[in-house]
Amino acid sequence: MIMLETVKRVLGQSDRELVVECRQCGSNVDPDAESCPVCESTEIAQYDITR
Ligand SMILES: [Zn+2]
């Protein structure tokens, strides 16, 4: 748990997380990607989760 917190802090994601996934197939997509690498759909959903 301590290690996980350290990783989050390094990544700057201690209190928010950007989840990007394809609406078509549900795959996780890179936030910089404009289309899904799996099915090539451009229907990308972004969820900015604040904790
Ligand atoms: Zn897809």
mmCIF file of the protein (N, C-alpha, C, O) and its ligand, coordinates in Angstrom:
data_MODEL
# 
_entry.id   MODEL 
# 
loop_
_entity.id 
_entity.type 
_entity.pdbx_number_of_molecules 
1 polymer     1 
2 non-polymer 1 
# 
_entity_poly.entity_id                      1 
_entity_poly.type                           'polypeptide(L)' 
_entity_poly.nstd_linkage                   no 
_entity_poly.nstd_monomer                   no 
_entity_poly.pdbx_seq_one_letter_code       MIMLETVKRVLGQSDRELVVECRQCGSNVDPDAESCPVCESTEIAQYDITR 
_entity_poly.pdbx_seq_one_letter_code_can   MIMLETVKRVLGQSDRELVVECRQCGSNVDPDAESCPVCESTEIAQYDITR 
_entity_poly.pdbx_strand_id                 A 
# 
loop_
_entity_poly_seq.entity_id 
_entity_poly_seq.num 
_entity_poly_seq.mon_id 
_entity_poly_seq.hetero 
1 1  MET n 
1 2  ILE n 
1 3  MET n 
1 4  LEU n 
1 5  GLU n 
1 6  THR n 
1 7  VAL n 
1 8  LYS n 
1 9  ARG n 
1 10 VAL n 
1 11 LEU n 
1 12 GLY n 
1 13 GLN n 
1 14 SER n 
1 15 ASP n 
1 16 ARG n 
1 17 GLU n 
1 18 LEU n 
1 19 VAL n 
1 20 VAL n 
1 21 GLU n 
1 22 CYS n 
1 23 ARG n 
1 24 GLN n 
1 25 CYS n 
1 26 GLY n 
1 27 SER n 
1 28 ASN n 
1 29 VAL n 
1 30 ASP n 
1 31 PRO n 
1 32 ASP n 
1 33 ALA n 
1 34 GLU n 
1 35 SER n 
1 36 CYS n 
1 37 PRO n 
1 38 VAL n 
1 39 CYS n 
1 40 GLU n 
1 41 SER n 
1 42 THR n 
1 43 GLU n 
1 44 ILE n 
1 45 ALA n 
1 46 GLN n 
1 47 TYR n 
1 48 ASP n 
1 49 ILE n 
1 50 THR n 
1 51 ARG n 
# 
loop_
_struct_asym.id 
_struct_asym.entity_id 
A 1 
B 2 
# 
loop_
_chem_comp.id 
_chem_comp.type 
_chem_comp.mon_nstd_flag 
ALA 'L-peptide linking' y 
ARG 'L-peptide linking' y 
ASN 'L-peptide linking' y 
ASP 'L-peptide linking' y 
CYS 'L-peptide linking' y 
GLN 'L-peptide linking' y 
GLU 'L-peptide linking' y 
GLY 'peptide linking'   y 
ILE 'L-peptide linking' y 
LEU 'L-peptide linking' y 
LYS 'L-peptide linking' y 
MET 'L-peptide linking' y 
PRO 'L-peptide linking' y 
SER 'L-peptide linking' y 
THR 'L-peptide linking' y 
TYR 'L-peptide linking' y 
VAL 'L-peptide linking' y 
ZN  non-polymer         . 
# 
_pdbx_entity_nonpoly.entity_id   2 
_pdbx_entity_nonpoly.name        ? 
_pdbx_entity_nonpoly.comp_id     ZN 
# 
_pdbx_nonpoly_scheme.asym_id         B 
_pdbx_nonpoly_scheme.entity_id       2 
_pdbx_nonpoly_scheme.mon_id          ZN 
_pdbx_nonpoly_scheme.ndb_seq_num     1 
_pdbx_nonpoly_scheme.pdb_seq_num     101 
_pdbx_nonpoly_scheme.auth_seq_num    101 
_pdbx_nonpoly_scheme.pdb_mon_id      ZN 
_pdbx_nonpoly_scheme.auth_mon_id     ZN 
_pdbx_nonpoly_scheme.pdb_strand_id   A 
_pdbx_nonpoly_scheme.pdb_ins_code    . 
# 
loop_
_atom_site.group_PDB 
_atom_site.id 
_atom_site.type_symbol 
_atom_site.label_atom_id 
_atom_site.label_alt_id 
_atom_site.label_comp_id 
_atom_site.label_asym_id 
_atom_site.label_entity_id 
_atom_site.label_seq_id 
_atom_site.pdbx_PDB_ins_code 
_atom_site.Cartn_x 
_atom_site.Cartn_y 
_atom_site.Cartn_z 
_atom_site.occupancy 
_atom_site.B_iso_or_equiv 
_atom_site.pdbx_formal_charge 
_atom_site.auth_seq_id 
_atom_site.auth_comp_id 
_atom_site.auth_asym_id 
_atom_site.auth_atom_id 
_atom_site.pdbx_PDB_model_num 
ATOM   1   N  N  . MET A 1 1  ? 0.834   -1.215 0.000   1.00 0.00 ? 1   MET A N  1 
ATOM   2   C  CA . MET A 1 1  ? 0.000   0.000  0.000   1.00 0.00 ? 1   MET A CA 1 
ATOM   3   C  C  . MET A 1 1  ? 0.861   1.255  0.000   1.00 0.00 ? 1   MET A C  1 
ATOM   4   O  O  . MET A 1 1  ? 0.554   2.230  -0.686  1.00 0.00 ? 1   MET A O  1 
ATOM   5   N  N  . ILE A 1 2  ? 1.944   1.223  0.776   1.00 0.00 ? 2   ILE A N  1 
ATOM   6   C  CA . ILE A 1 2  ? 2.854   2.368  0.814   1.00 0.00 ? 2   ILE A CA 1 
ATOM   7   C  C  . ILE A 1 2  ? 3.498   2.565  -0.556  1.00 0.00 ? 2   ILE A C  1 
ATOM   8   O  O  . ILE A 1 2  ? 3.625   3.694  -1.029  1.00 0.00 ? 2   ILE A O  1 
ATOM   9   N  N  . MET A 1 3  ? 3.905   1.466  -1.192  1.00 0.00 ? 3   MET A N  1 
ATOM   10  C  CA . MET A 1 3  ? 4.509   1.557  -2.513  1.00 0.00 ? 3   MET A CA 1 
ATOM   11  C  C  . MET A 1 3  ? 3.515   2.112  -3.531  1.00 0.00 ? 3   MET A C  1 
ATOM   12  O  O  . MET A 1 3  ? 3.884   2.918  -4.386  1.00 0.00 ? 3   MET A O  1 
ATOM   13  N  N  . LEU A 1 4  ? 2.272   1.688  -3.442  1.00 0.00 ? 4   LEU A N  1 
ATOM   14  C  CA . LEU A 1 4  ? 1.253   2.162  -4.372  1.00 0.00 ? 4   LEU A CA 1 
ATOM   15  C  C  . LEU A 1 4  ? 1.060   3.666  -4.240  1.00 0.00 ? 4   LEU A C  1 
ATOM   16  O  O  . LEU A 1 4  ? 0.932   4.369  -5.242  1.00 0.00 ? 4   LEU A O  1 
ATOM   17  N  N  . GLU A 1 5  ? 1.039   4.155  -3.017  1.00 0.00 ? 5   GLU A N  1 
ATOM   18  C  CA . GLU A 1 5  ? 0.886   5.588  -2.797  1.00 0.00 ? 5   GLU A CA 1 
ATOM   19  C  C  . GLU A 1 5  ? 2.069   6.346  -3.388  1.00 0.00 ? 5   GLU A C  1 
ATOM   20  O  O  . GLU A 1 5  ? 1.899   7.428  -3.950  1.00 0.00 ? 5   GLU A O  1 
ATOM   21  N  N  . THR A 1 6  ? 3.260   5.780  -3.263  1.00 0.00 ? 6   THR A N  1 
ATOM   22  C  CA . THR A 1 6  ? 4.451   6.421  -3.810  1.00 0.00 ? 6   THR A CA 1 
ATOM   23  C  C  . THR A 1 6  ? 4.360   6.516  -5.326  1.00 0.00 ? 6   THR A C  1 
ATOM   24  O  O  . THR A 1 6  ? 4.685   7.551  -5.907  1.00 0.00 ? 6   THR A O  1 
ATOM   25  N  N  . VAL A 1 7  ? 3.921   5.450  -5.959  1.00 0.00 ? 7   VAL A N  1 
ATOM   26  C  CA . VAL A 1 7  ? 3.782   5.442  -7.418  1.00 0.00 ? 7   VAL A CA 1 
ATOM   27  C  C  . VAL A 1 7  ? 2.781   6.499  -7.861  1.00 0.00 ? 7   VAL A C  1 
ATOM   28  O  O  . VAL A 1 7  ? 3.035   7.241  -8.810  1.00 0.00 ? 7   VAL A O  1 
ATOM   29  N  N  . LYS A 1 8  ? 1.651   6.566  -7.180  1.00 0.00 ? 8   LYS A N  1 
ATOM   30  C  CA . LYS A 1 8  ? 0.633   7.547  -7.530  1.00 0.00 ? 8   LYS A CA 1 
ATOM   31  C  C  . LYS A 1 8  ? 1.169   8.967  -7.413  1.00 0.00 ? 8   LYS A C  1 
ATOM   32  O  O  . LYS A 1 8  ? 0.873   9.831  -8.238  1.00 0.00 ? 8   LYS A O  1 
ATOM   33  N  N  . ARG A 1 9  ? 1.965   9.188  -6.366  1.00 0.00 ? 9   ARG A N  1 
ATOM   34  C  CA . ARG A 1 9  ? 2.505   10.519 -6.151  1.00 0.00 ? 9   ARG A CA 1 
ATOM   35  C  C  . ARG A 1 9  ? 3.473   10.892 -7.271  1.00 0.00 ? 9   ARG A C  1 
ATOM   36  O  O  . ARG A 1 9  ? 3.482   12.027 -7.748  1.00 0.00 ? 9   ARG A O  1 
ATOM   37  N  N  . VAL A 1 10 ? 4.284   9.921  -7.681  1.00 0.00 ? 10  VAL A N  1 
ATOM   38  C  CA . VAL A 1 10 ? 5.250   10.150 -8.757  1.00 0.00 ? 10  VAL A CA 1 
ATOM   39  C  C  . VAL A 1 10 ? 4.524   10.493 -10.054 1.00 0.00 ? 10  VAL A C  1 
ATOM   40  O  O  . VAL A 1 10 ? 4.966   11.365 -10.803 1.00 0.00 ? 10  VAL A O  1 
ATOM   41  N  N  . LEU A 1 11 ? 3.436   9.825  -10.315 1.00 0.00 ? 11  LEU A N  1 
ATOM   42  C  CA . LEU A 1 11 ? 2.673   10.044 -11.530 1.00 0.00 ? 11  LEU A CA 1 
ATOM   43  C  C  . LEU A 1 11 ? 1.764   11.269 -11.446 1.00 0.00 ? 11  LEU A C  1 
ATOM   44  O  O  . LEU A 1 11 ? 1.156   11.666 -12.440 1.00 0.00 ? 11  LEU A O  1 
ATOM   45  N  N  . GLY A 1 12 ? 1.674   11.864 -10.259 1.00 0.00 ? 12  GLY A N  1 
ATOM   46  C  CA . GLY A 1 12 ? 0.834   13.034 -10.095 1.00 0.00 ? 12  GLY A CA 1 
ATOM   47  C  C  . GLY A 1 12 ? -0.639  12.706 -10.169 1.00 0.00 ? 12  GLY A C  1 
ATOM   48  O  O  . GLY A 1 12 ? -1.438  13.541 -10.593 1.00 0.00 ? 12  GLY A O  1 
ATOM   49  N  N  . GLN A 1 13 ? -1.012  11.508 -9.764  1.00 0.00 ? 13  GLN A N  1 
ATOM   50  C  CA . GLN A 1 13 ? -2.406  11.091 -9.852  1.00 0.00 ? 13  GLN A CA 1 
ATOM   51  C  C  . GLN A 1 13 ? -2.954  10.715 -8.479  1.00 0.00 ? 13  GLN A C  1 
ATOM   52  O  O  . GLN A 1 13 ? -3.748  9.783  -8.349  1.00 0.00 ? 13  GLN A O  1 
ATOM   53  N  N  . SER A 1 14 ? -2.530  11.438 -7.475  1.00 0.00 ? 14  SER A N  1 
ATOM   54  C  CA . SER A 1 14 ? -2.929  11.059 -6.129  1.00 0.00 ? 14  SER A CA 1 
ATOM   55  C  C  . SER A 1 14 ? -4.408  11.313 -5.868  1.00 0.00 ? 14  SER A C  1 
ATOM   56  O  O  . SER A 1 14 ? -5.025  10.613 -5.065  1.00 0.00 ? 14  SER A O  1 
ATOM   57  N  N  . ASP A 1 15 ? -4.990  12.323 -6.547  1.00 0.00 ? 15  ASP A N  1 
ATOM   58  C  CA . ASP A 1 15 ? -6.382  12.624 -6.236  1.00 0.00 ? 15  ASP A CA 1 
ATOM   59  C  C  . ASP A 1 15 ? -7.297  12.632 -7.463  1.00 0.00 ? 15  ASP A C  1 
ATOM   60  O  O  . ASP A 1 15 ? -8.510  12.795 -7.325  1.00 0.00 ? 15  ASP A O  1 
ATOM   61  N  N  . ARG A 1 16 ? -6.732  12.460 -8.656  1.00 0.00 ? 16  ARG A N  1 
ATOM   62  C  CA . ARG A 1 16 ? -7.617  12.335 -9.818  1.00 0.00 ? 16  ARG A CA 1 
ATOM   63  C  C  . ARG A 1 16 ? -7.028  11.349 -10.821 1.00 0.00 ? 16  ARG A C  1 
ATOM   64  O  O  . ARG A 1 16 ? -5.821  11.112 -10.865 1.00 0.00 ? 16  ARG A O  1 
ATOM   65  N  N  . GLU A 1 17 ? -7.908  10.798 -11.607 1.00 0.00 ? 17  GLU A N  1 
ATOM   66  C  CA . GLU A 1 17 ? -7.490  9.767  -12.548 1.00 0.00 ? 17  GLU A CA 1 
ATOM   67  C  C  . GLU A 1 17 ? -8.279  9.924  -13.838 1.00 0.00 ? 17  GLU A C  1 
ATOM   68  O  O  . GLU A 1 17 ? -9.502  10.057 -13.822 1.00 0.00 ? 17  GLU A O  1 
ATOM   69  N  N  . LEU A 1 18 ? -7.568  9.908  -14.944 1.00 0.00 ? 18  LEU A N  1 
ATOM   70  C  CA . LEU A 1 18 ? -8.226  10.007 -16.236 1.00 0.00 ? 18  LEU A CA 1 
ATOM   71  C  C  . LEU A 1 18 ? -8.371  8.613  -16.838 1.00 0.00 ? 18  LEU A C  1 
ATOM   72  O  O  . LEU A 1 18 ? -7.384  7.945  -17.148 1.00 0.00 ? 18  LEU A O  1 
ATOM   73  N  N  . VAL A 1 19 ? -9.599  8.198  -16.993 1.00 0.00 ? 19  VAL A N  1 
ATOM   74  C  CA . VAL A 1 19 ? -9.868  6.901  -17.586 1.00 0.00 ? 19  VAL A CA 1 
ATOM   75  C  C  . VAL A 1 19 ? -10.370 7.117  -19.010 1.00 0.00 ? 19  VAL A C  1 
ATOM   76  O  O  . VAL A 1 19 ? -11.363 7.808  -19.236 1.00 0.00 ? 19  VAL A O  1 
ATOM   77  N  N  . VAL A 1 20 ? -9.670  6.517  -19.955 1.00 0.00 ? 20  VAL A N  1 
ATOM   78  C  CA . VAL A 1 20 ? -10.052 6.670  -21.355 1.00 0.00 ? 20  VAL A CA 1 
ATOM   79  C  C  . VAL A 1 20 ? -10.357 5.296  -21.923 1.00 0.00 ? 20  VAL A C  1 
ATOM   80  O  O  . VAL A 1 20 ? -9.514  4.400  -21.885 1.00 0.00 ? 20  VAL A O  1 
ATOM   81  N  N  . GLU A 1 21 ? -11.555 5.131  -22.447 1.00 0.00 ? 21  GLU A N  1 
ATOM   82  C  CA . GLU A 1 21 ? -11.888 3.836  -23.014 1.00 0.00 ? 21  GLU A CA 1 
ATOM   83  C  C  . GLU A 1 21 ? -12.734 3.988  -24.265 1.00 0.00 ? 21  GLU A C  1 
ATOM   84  O  O  . GLU A 1 21 ? -13.387 5.009  -24.485 1.00 0.00 ? 21  GLU A O  1 
ATOM   85  N  N  . CYS A 1 22 ? -12.701 2.942  -25.076 1.00 0.00 ? 22  CYS A N  1 
ATOM   86  C  CA . CYS A 1 22 ? -13.435 2.911  -26.328 1.00 0.00 ? 22  CYS A CA 1 
ATOM   87  C  C  . CYS A 1 22 ? -14.908 2.605  -26.060 1.00 0.00 ? 22  CYS A C  1 
ATOM   88  O  O  . CYS A 1 22 ? -15.236 1.657  -25.348 1.00 0.00 ? 22  CYS A O  1 
ATOM   89  N  N  . ARG A 1 23 ? -15.788 3.421  -26.640 1.00 0.00 ? 23  ARG A N  1 
ATOM   90  C  CA . ARG A 1 23 ? -17.220 3.159  -26.474 1.00 0.00 ? 23  ARG A CA 1 
ATOM   91  C  C  . ARG A 1 23 ? -17.641 1.902  -27.230 1.00 0.00 ? 23  ARG A C  1 
ATOM   92  O  O  . ARG A 1 23 ? -18.626 1.253  -26.879 1.00 0.00 ? 23  ARG A O  1 
ATOM   93  N  N  . GLN A 1 24 ? -16.898 1.578  -28.249 1.00 0.00 ? 24  GLN A N  1 
ATOM   94  C  CA . GLN A 1 24 ? -17.268 0.477  -29.119 1.00 0.00 ? 24  GLN A CA 1 
ATOM   95  C  C  . GLN A 1 24 ? -16.947 -0.887 -28.496 1.00 0.00 ? 24  GLN A C  1 
ATOM   96  O  O  . GLN A 1 24 ? -17.803 -1.770 -28.438 1.00 0.00 ? 24  GLN A O  1 
ATOM   97  N  N  . CYS A 1 25 ? -15.693 -1.046 -28.030 1.00 0.00 ? 25  CYS A N  1 
ATOM   98  C  CA . CYS A 1 25 ? -15.277 -2.366 -27.545 1.00 0.00 ? 25  CYS A CA 1 
ATOM   99  C  C  . CYS A 1 25 ? -14.877 -2.346 -26.070 1.00 0.00 ? 25  CYS A C  1 
ATOM   100 O  O  . CYS A 1 25 ? -14.633 -3.400 -25.482 1.00 0.00 ? 25  CYS A O  1 
ATOM   101 N  N  . GLY A 1 26 ? -14.806 -1.157 -25.469 1.00 0.00 ? 26  GLY A N  1 
ATOM   102 C  CA . GLY A 1 26 ? -14.513 -1.081 -24.050 1.00 0.00 ? 26  GLY A CA 1 
ATOM   103 C  C  . GLY A 1 26 ? -13.050 -1.196 -23.679 1.00 0.00 ? 26  GLY A C  1 
ATOM   104 O  O  . GLY A 1 26 ? -12.713 -1.290 -22.499 1.00 0.00 ? 26  GLY A O  1 
ATOM   105 N  N  . SER A 1 27 ? -12.169 -1.190 -24.683 1.00 0.00 ? 27  SER A N  1 
ATOM   106 C  CA . SER A 1 27 ? -10.743 -1.288 -24.390 1.00 0.00 ? 27  SER A CA 1 
ATOM   107 C  C  . SER A 1 27 ? -10.223 0.005  -23.784 1.00 0.00 ? 27  SER A C  1 
ATOM   108 O  O  . SER A 1 27 ? -10.717 1.088  -24.097 1.00 0.00 ? 27  SER A O  1 
ATOM   109 N  N  . ASN A 1 28 ? -9.234  -0.109 -22.924 1.00 0.00 ? 28  ASN A N  1 
ATOM   110 C  CA . ASN A 1 28 ? -8.551  1.072  -22.428 1.00 0.00 ? 28  ASN A CA 1 
ATOM   111 C  C  . ASN A 1 28 ? -7.711  1.665  -23.557 1.00 0.00 ? 28  ASN A C  1 
ATOM   112 O  O  . ASN A 1 28 ? -6.968  0.958  -24.239 1.00 0.00 ? 28  ASN A O  1 
ATOM   113 N  N  . VAL A 1 29 ? -7.844  2.966  -23.735 1.00 0.00 ? 29  VAL A N  1 
ATOM   114 C  CA . VAL A 1 29 ? -7.163  3.652  -24.829 1.00 0.00 ? 29  VAL A CA 1 
ATOM   115 C  C  . VAL A 1 29 ? -6.218  4.687  -24.254 1.00 0.00 ? 29  VAL A C  1 
ATOM   116 O  O  . VAL A 1 29 ? -6.515  5.315  -23.237 1.00 0.00 ? 29  VAL A O  1 
ATOM   117 N  N  . ASP A 1 30 ? -5.090  4.863  -24.898 1.00 0.00 ? 30  ASP A N  1 
ATOM   118 C  CA . ASP A 1 30 ? -4.148  5.899  -24.474 1.00 0.00 ? 30  ASP A CA 1 
ATOM   119 C  C  . ASP A 1 30 ? -4.819  7.271  -24.566 1.00 0.00 ? 30  ASP A C  1 
ATOM   120 O  O  . ASP A 1 30 ? -5.481  7.568  -25.560 1.00 0.00 ? 30  ASP A O  1 
ATOM   121 N  N  . PRO A 1 31 ? -4.652  8.117  -23.527 1.00 0.00 ? 31  PRO A N  1 
ATOM   122 C  CA . PRO A 1 31 ? -5.308  9.422  -23.520 1.00 0.00 ? 31  PRO A CA 1 
ATOM   123 C  C  . PRO A 1 31 ? -4.950  10.289 -24.733 1.00 0.00 ? 31  PRO A C  1 
ATOM   124 O  O  . PRO A 1 31 ? -5.727  11.163 -25.117 1.00 0.00 ? 31  PRO A O  1 
ATOM   125 N  N  . ASP A 1 32 ? -3.796  10.056 -25.330 1.00 0.00 ? 32  ASP A N  1 
ATOM   126 C  CA . ASP A 1 32 ? -3.379  10.842 -26.488 1.00 0.00 ? 32  ASP A CA 1 
ATOM   127 C  C  . ASP A 1 32 ? -3.919  10.279 -27.801 1.00 0.00 ? 32  ASP A C  1 
ATOM   128 O  O  . ASP A 1 32 ? -3.847  10.934 -28.840 1.00 0.00 ? 32  ASP A O  1 
ATOM   129 N  N  . ALA A 1 33 ? -4.455  9.070  -27.747 1.00 0.00 ? 33  ALA A N  1 
ATOM   130 C  CA . ALA A 1 33 ? -4.924  8.429  -28.968 1.00 0.00 ? 33  ALA A CA 1 
ATOM   131 C  C  . ALA A 1 33 ? -6.237  9.053  -29.439 1.00 0.00 ? 33  ALA A C  1 
ATOM   132 O  O  . ALA A 1 33 ? -7.092  9.411  -28.629 1.00 0.00 ? 33  ALA A O  1 
ATOM   133 N  N  . GLU A 1 34 ? -6.383  9.176  -30.751 1.00 0.00 ? 34  GLU A N  1 
ATOM   134 C  CA . GLU A 1 34 ? -7.623  9.739  -31.285 1.00 0.00 ? 34  GLU A CA 1 
ATOM   135 C  C  . GLU A 1 34 ? -8.564  8.644  -31.761 1.00 0.00 ? 34  GLU A C  1 
ATOM   136 O  O  . GLU A 1 34 ? -9.717  8.904  -32.104 1.00 0.00 ? 34  GLU A O  1 
ATOM   137 N  N  . SER A 1 35 ? -8.057  7.416  -31.778 1.00 0.00 ? 35  SER A N  1 
ATOM   138 C  CA . SER A 1 35 ? -8.920  6.300  -32.149 1.00 0.00 ? 35  SER A CA 1 
ATOM   139 C  C  . SER A 1 35 ? -8.494  5.056  -31.383 1.00 0.00 ? 35  SER A C  1 
ATOM   140 O  O  . SER A 1 35 ? -7.378  4.978  -30.871 1.00 0.00 ? 35  SER A O  1 
ATOM   141 N  N  . CYS A 1 36 ? -9.391  4.095  -31.313 1.00 0.00 ? 36  CYS A N  1 
ATOM   142 C  CA . CYS A 1 36 ? -9.114  2.867  -30.581 1.00 0.00 ? 36  CYS A CA 1 
ATOM   143 C  C  . CYS A 1 36 ? -8.122  2.002  -31.341 1.00 0.00 ? 36  CYS A C  1 
ATOM   144 O  O  . CYS A 1 36 ? -8.323  1.741  -32.527 1.00 0.00 ? 36  CYS A O  1 
ATOM   145 N  N  . PRO A 1 37 ? -7.060  1.551  -30.689 1.00 0.00 ? 37  PRO A N  1 
ATOM   146 C  CA . PRO A 1 37 ? -6.075  0.693  -31.357 1.00 0.00 ? 37  PRO A CA 1 
ATOM   147 C  C  . PRO A 1 37 ? -6.609  -0.703 -31.650 1.00 0.00 ? 37  PRO A C  1 
ATOM   148 O  O  . PRO A 1 37 ? -6.049  -1.431 -32.469 1.00 0.00 ? 37  PRO A O  1 
ATOM   149 N  N  . VAL A 1 38 ? -7.682  -1.066 -30.983 1.00 0.00 ? 38  VAL A N  1 
ATOM   150 C  CA . VAL A 1 38 ? -8.231  -2.419 -31.144 1.00 0.00 ? 38  VAL A CA 1 
ATOM   151 C  C  . VAL A 1 38 ? -9.225  -2.476 -32.302 1.00 0.00 ? 38  VAL A C  1 
ATOM   152 O  O  . VAL A 1 38 ? -9.090  -3.310 -33.197 1.00 0.00 ? 38  VAL A O  1 
ATOM   153 N  N  . CYS A 1 39 ? -10.223 -1.592 -32.288 1.00 0.00 ? 39  CYS A N  1 
ATOM   154 C  CA . CYS A 1 39 ? -11.271 -1.658 -33.310 1.00 0.00 ? 39  CYS A CA 1 
ATOM   155 C  C  . CYS A 1 39 ? -11.268 -0.426 -34.221 1.00 0.00 ? 39  CYS A C  1 
ATOM   156 O  O  . CYS A 1 39 ? -12.088 -0.326 -35.134 1.00 0.00 ? 39  CYS A O  1 
ATOM   157 N  N  . GLU A 1 40 ? -10.339 0.516  -33.971 1.00 0.00 ? 40  GLU A N  1 
ATOM   158 C  CA . GLU A 1 40 ? -10.162 1.709  -34.798 1.00 0.00 ? 40  GLU A CA 1 
ATOM   159 C  C  . GLU A 1 40 ? -11.364 2.652  -34.766 1.00 0.00 ? 40  GLU A C  1 
ATOM   160 O  O  . GLU A 1 40 ? -11.516 3.511  -35.634 1.00 0.00 ? 40  GLU A O  1 
ATOM   161 N  N  . SER A 1 41 ? -12.200 2.481  -33.768 1.00 0.00 ? 41  SER A N  1 
ATOM   162 C  CA . SER A 1 41 ? -13.318 3.408  -33.593 1.00 0.00 ? 41  SER A CA 1 
ATOM   163 C  C  . SER A 1 41 ? -12.806 4.740  -33.060 1.00 0.00 ? 41  SER A C  1 
ATOM   164 O  O  . SER A 1 41 ? -11.844 4.779  -32.294 1.00 0.00 ? 41  SER A O  1 
ATOM   165 N  N  . THR A 1 42 ? -13.446 5.821  -33.464 1.00 0.00 ? 42  THR A N  1 
ATOM   166 C  CA . THR A 1 42 ? -13.086 7.131  -32.918 1.00 0.00 ? 42  THR A CA 1 
ATOM   167 C  C  . THR A 1 42 ? -14.039 7.535  -31.802 1.00 0.00 ? 42  THR A C  1 
ATOM   168 O  O  . THR A 1 42 ? -14.003 8.666  -31.317 1.00 0.00 ? 42  THR A O  1 
ATOM   169 N  N  . GLU A 1 43 ? -14.884 6.604  -31.404 1.00 0.00 ? 43  GLU A N  1 
ATOM   170 C  CA . GLU A 1 43 ? -15.806 6.863  -30.295 1.00 0.00 ? 43  GLU A CA 1 
ATOM   171 C  C  . GLU A 1 43 ? -15.076 6.602  -28.988 1.00 0.00 ? 43  GLU A C  1 
ATOM   172 O  O  . GLU A 1 43 ? -15.136 5.505  -28.433 1.00 0.00 ? 43  GLU A O  1 
ATOM   173 N  N  . ILE A 1 44 ? -14.388 7.628  -28.507 1.00 0.00 ? 44  ILE A N  1 
ATOM   174 C  CA . ILE A 1 44 ? -13.591 7.488  -27.291 1.00 0.00 ? 44  ILE A CA 1 
ATOM   175 C  C  . ILE A 1 44 ? -14.276 8.219  -26.141 1.00 0.00 ? 44  ILE A C  1 
ATOM   176 O  O  . ILE A 1 44 ? -14.685 9.373  -26.273 1.00 0.00 ? 44  ILE A O  1 
ATOM   177 N  N  . ALA A 1 45 ? -14.389 7.544  -25.041 1.00 0.00 ? 45  ALA A N  1 
ATOM   178 C  CA . ALA A 1 45 ? -15.002 8.140  -23.858 1.00 0.00 ? 45  ALA A CA 1 
ATOM   179 C  C  . ALA A 1 45 ? -13.930 8.436  -22.827 1.00 0.00 ? 45  ALA A C  1 
ATOM   180 O  O  . ALA A 1 45 ? -13.067 7.600  -22.557 1.00 0.00 ? 45  ALA A O  1 
ATOM   181 N  N  . GLN A 1 46 ? -13.987 9.642  -22.246 1.00 0.00 ? 46  GLN A N  1 
ATOM   182 C  CA . GLN A 1 46 ? -13.023 10.013 -21.213 1.00 0.00 ? 46  GLN A CA 1 
ATOM   183 C  C  . GLN A 1 46 ? -13.759 10.291 -19.918 1.00 0.00 ? 46  GLN A C  1 
ATOM   184 O  O  . GLN A 1 46 ? -14.729 11.049 -19.878 1.00 0.00 ? 46  GLN A O  1 
ATOM   185 N  N  . TYR A 1 47 ? -13.277 9.664  -18.871 1.00 0.00 ? 47  TYR A N  1 
ATOM   186 C  CA . TYR A 1 47 ? -13.846 9.899  -17.557 1.00 0.00 ? 47  TYR A CA 1 
ATOM   187 C  C  . TYR A 1 47 ? -12.762 10.487 -16.658 1.00 0.00 ? 47  TYR A C  1 
ATOM   188 O  O  . TYR A 1 47 ? -11.750 9.839  -16.392 1.00 0.00 ? 47  TYR A O  1 
ATOM   189 N  N  . ASP A 1 48 ? -12.972 11.682 -16.205 1.00 0.00 ? 48  ASP A N  1 
ATOM   190 C  CA . ASP A 1 48 ? -12.017 12.315 -15.293 1.00 0.00 ? 48  ASP A CA 1 
ATOM   191 C  C  . ASP A 1 48 ? -12.527 12.110 -13.880 1.00 0.00 ? 48  ASP A C  1 
ATOM   192 O  O  . ASP A 1 48 ? -13.416 12.823 -13.416 1.00 0.00 ? 48  ASP A O  1 
ATOM   193 N  N  . ILE A 1 49 ? -11.953 11.128 -13.204 1.00 0.00 ? 49  ILE A N  1 
ATOM   194 C  CA . ILE A 1 49 ? -12.443 10.736 -11.891 1.00 0.00 ? 49  ILE A CA 1 
ATOM   195 C  C  . ILE A 1 49 ? -11.684 11.504 -10.808 1.00 0.00 ? 49  ILE A C  1 
ATOM   196 O  O  . ILE A 1 49 ? -10.461 11.411 -10.705 1.00 0.00 ? 49  ILE A O  1 
ATOM   197 N  N  . THR A 1 50 ? -12.414 12.249 -10.021 1.00 0.00 ? 50  THR A N  1 
ATOM   198 C  CA . THR A 1 50 ? -11.820 12.966 -8.905  1.00 0.00 ? 50  THR A CA 1 
ATOM   199 C  C  . THR A 1 50 ? -12.184 12.269 -7.611  1.00 0.00 ? 50  THR A C  1 
ATOM   200 O  O  . THR A 1 50 ? -13.354 12.022 -7.320  1.00 0.00 ? 50  THR A O  1 
ATOM   201 N  N  . ARG A 1 51 ? -11.163 11.962 -6.850  1.00 0.00 ? 51  ARG A N  1 
ATOM   202 C  CA . ARG A 1 51 ? -11.429 11.242 -5.591  1.00 0.00 ? 51  ARG A CA 1 
ATOM   203 C  C  . ARG A 1 51 ? -11.263 12.149 -4.403  1.00 0.00 ? 51  ARG A C  1 
ATOM   204 O  O  . ARG A 1 51 ? -11.446 11.716 -3.265  1.00 0.00 ? 51  ARG A O  1 
HETATM 205 ZN ZN . ZN  B 2 .  ? -12.428 -0.177 -29.611 1.00 0.00 2 101 ZN  A ZN 1 
# 
